[in-house]
Amino acid sequence: MDELNETYITLEGHVELHKYKYLYFVFMLTAYVCIIICNLTIVYVIWMHRNLHEPMYILIAALLLNSLVFCTNIYPKLLSDFLSEKQIVSYSYCYIQFFLFYSLSGSEFLLLAFMAYDRYVSICKPLQYATIMGRTRVSIFLSLAWLVPASVTGVQVILSSNIKLCKLNLNGILCNNSIYHMFCVSSKVHIVFGALSVAVTALLSMLIIIFSYTRILIIAFQSSQEVRKKAAKTCTPHLLVLMSFSCLCAFDVIIVRLGSNFTKVVRLVMTLQVILYHPLFNPIIYGLKVKEISKQLKSLWCVQNTPPQSLPEQTERCIAYKYCRPSDGWLILKCLCFKHNDPFRV
């Protein structure tokens, strides 16, 4: 087809789709629903509790929302392809997916970098934390995290969109860097700007991360055991998420650069790891490892699952969350106990 808006690309990365399409669909739909529920639950907890309206938790909420949008860019089209006779995508939609895929990936890297900086200030400069990590600075961090990758990726998409295509089949299940293999020629301007975009997002983020955690390690080893424990407890979730995301970024590069050396099954498995593990991994790590979020989640779960007939027994189990028993009946609400409309803390 000659017109750009009528050009369709065939996605050839699916494996035995005619045989396992319903299995693929159910598995990925379940994963997508879990991703939505897990991420939105953590965001809801942070939003509802004022004691979590602090820079670290705001950045965590931004990271989870970023992952949610990232998945929404991929999963609906992927689920549709599983049940379609032909796995095709329009040229324009392919570039939209490409733009969101790499823009949001860059945002994730910058958010992780700003989270590392937040931990550095918290541990190494605790008395200045409120001044350095004020609302204005957090707003600037969030704006940079989303605008900078969107800008560099947007320019990259504009430069690529006018390059002539020599083939209309993509060796994958989504539009990532593999689209460059469809071009007739390799543009030097595009290569240079691609390297520049990587430098702006990935390398800048890595410099901030390395600086922050190096300073944290130095301060921790020079301080008491209590400080070292605090540093380990607060940094462990961020480091786990960072390592997970770095591995998945490496997978994406390997898929593109060495994809021709892999079988179709291996390419599919590696691609699914990129879009599946990390969005599920983030809320689980932050929900389990971050103390305040974990405590609020347990409190929320305890309150919502307390049947009226078993309130005394449930309250004894949840005594750590400061539940209480008025003499004339039961009324439980998170960490407060109400009697005659007068709240008092146990």
Beta strands, then each sheet from edge to edge (+ up, - down):
strand 1: 8-11
strand 2: 88-90
strand 3: 169-170
strand 4: 332-333
strand 5: 336-339
strand 6: 342-344
sheet 1: 2+ 1- 3-
sheet 2: 4+ 5- 6+
end
